[in-house]
């Protein structure tokens, strides 16, 4: 069962391997360029496993000691995971002990994959999502380790290297746009983010944007379900 789940999950994670590996390398290089040991970036990728926050943490570690600001910034950067967790409650139901790892490993990209993909009929959904999460985690740690080792022998200007996270999110957005016919959820997310950015500013827009996205998409999904049910009833009545 586990081997079948791994074989089924692996092909879906390959496109993400390139992105995670390259970004992991950039994070490892950035940490080494700031004078940190090889072990620390690898340890951070295993324990924290939050790409954007790990890049932010580099600045926090090199700045003055301010635990309150670090705590608030961490909450702001990763607050979106609250909404991820809420939306995955039903899908994680019945996964048993695997649920703990699924929660721990739920980064943006893994959330997107586990949310959109369904396990084949003959494969346990829990193991399918587990291996998607595990493989993505492994790619990130592997890339970080490679970057940390390369940072031992390579010296170059790392200015702007953290923009790679933004470029990955943009690539994922474009890929999702091209693969789906219904662009309404994507437009809801984009417009909500832009309006929140204009109203609350770049430092405070994340939470209101995520709240608006969750509410609007929930309303849209409810409307779609109702419309589909009515269509099914009309079709059944016509027969």
Secondary structure as UniProt FT lines:
FT   HELIX           2..33
FT   TURN            34..35
FT   HELIX           38..47
FT   HELIX           51..62
FT   HELIX           67..78
FT   HELIX           80..87
FT   HELIX           89..92
FT   TURN            93..94
FT   TURN            96..97
FT   HELIX           98..104
FT   HELIX           108..116
FT   TURN            121..122
FT   HELIX           125..150
FT   TURN            151..153
FT   TURN            159..160
FT   HELIX           161..163
FT   HELIX           164..179
FT   HELIX           184..200
FT   TURN            202..204
FT   HELIX           205..238
//
